[in-house]
């Protein structure tokens, strides 16, 4: 499907690009907001990413997955954005969570209503460092494999795993600090 | 030595969060993005048209200078060599001034187009 629309766009049908916007804008927004944290900034990042993708479409190799290629553009645009804004991606301290605590938190969040769970995730992603939030978003919400995350972010496999581990620990830490009983 | 960060065999969090497709409210940027792309495309077309016109004008000016140079360099019984040189120089200067003026006038247009592209 993607290949068909890519050919359409390359043949001069600009409106065919609307298919990509409709298909990928929400996932791209999720990726962007996990890095830049603010909605309006994330929308700007998504818009810039689509325009970049449009102008680079001739460079796209058809043997690659469009989504992976495009999310990489989104990640790069968002990281450049925070660099330009001189926002520091703060590194949170190392916490340790016991297995019992982890089980208790998992049980607690599993009982949350979907909407409350969404609000909780959003709140946690806003507070944890950008790169950790990005990896959690890609791994847990967008359901990408570690290999795909490597391709999207250009981080090494070890780095992805470290960020995933830290992100997960911080996720539980936030839940601990915020108290799960709170209505989100 | 094995990697100290071992992936959990069964990630319960993945199971729980797997039910969530989207954390944020859906957005709709299609119109805005397509509008920007169309604007960019028309700006690029306009720039290409200006470039083509500019090149044409440059070629025409060059031909004109060569022709005039050739004509005024011809030995003439009526005109002196000094007269030919003065005429040739003045025509070249006029063309140069015209060219500079066109360039200066065009800067504003080009800046606007460039702003549309950035």
HADDOCK unambig.tbl for C-alpha pairs under 7 A between the chains (distance, minus, plus):
assign (segid A and resid 18 and name CA) (segid B and resid 30 and name CA) 6.11 0.50 0.50
assign (segid A and resid 21 and name CA) (segid B and resid 30 and name CA) 5.74 0.50 0.50
assign (segid A and resid 22 and name CA) (segid B and resid 30 and name CA) 6.59 0.50 0.50
assign (segid A and resid 26 and name CA) (segid B and resid 26 and name CA) 5.87 0.50 0.50
assign (segid A and resid 26 and name CA) (segid B and resid 27 and name CA) 6.19 0.50 0.50
assign (segid A and resid 30 and name CA) (segid B and resid 24 and name CA) 6.70 0.50 0.50
assign (segid A and resid 47 and name CA) (segid B and resid 33 and name CA) 6.08 0.50 0.50
assign (segid A and resid 51 and name CA) (segid B and resid 37 and name CA) 6.72 0.50 0.50
assign (segid A and resid 106 and name CA) (segid B and resid 12 and name CA) 6.95 0.50 0.50
assign (segid A and resid 106 and name CA) (segid B and resid 13 and name CA) 6.54 0.50 0.50
assign (segid A and resid 110 and name CA) (segid B and resid 16 and name CA) 5.96 0.50 0.50
assign (segid A and resid 118 and name CA) (segid B and resid 23 and name CA) 5.13 0.50 0.50
assign (segid A and resid 122 and name CA) (segid B and resid 23 and name CA) 6.31 0.50 0.50
assign (segid A and resid 140 and name CA) (segid B and resid 14 and name CA) 5.60 0.50 0.50
assign (segid A and resid 140 and name CA) (segid B and resid 17 and name CA) 6.03 0.50 0.50
assign (segid A and resid 140 and name CA) (segid B and resid 18 and name CA) 6.31 0.50 0.50
assign (segid A and resid 141 and name CA) (segid B and resid 17 and name CA) 6.44 0.50 0.50
assign (segid A and resid 141 and name CA) (segid B and resid 18 and name CA) 6.35 0.50 0.50
assign (segid A and resid 141 and name CA) (segid B and resid 20 and name CA) 6.23 0.50 0.50
assign (segid A and resid 141 and name CA) (segid B and resid 21 and name CA) 5.90 0.50 0.50
assign (segid A and resid 141 and name CA) (segid B and resid 22 and name CA) 6.89 0.50 0.50
assign (segid A and resid 142 and name CA) (segid B and resid 21 and name CA) 6.83 0.50 0.50
assign (segid A and resid 162 and name CA) (segid B and resid 5 and name CA) 6.98 0.50 0.50
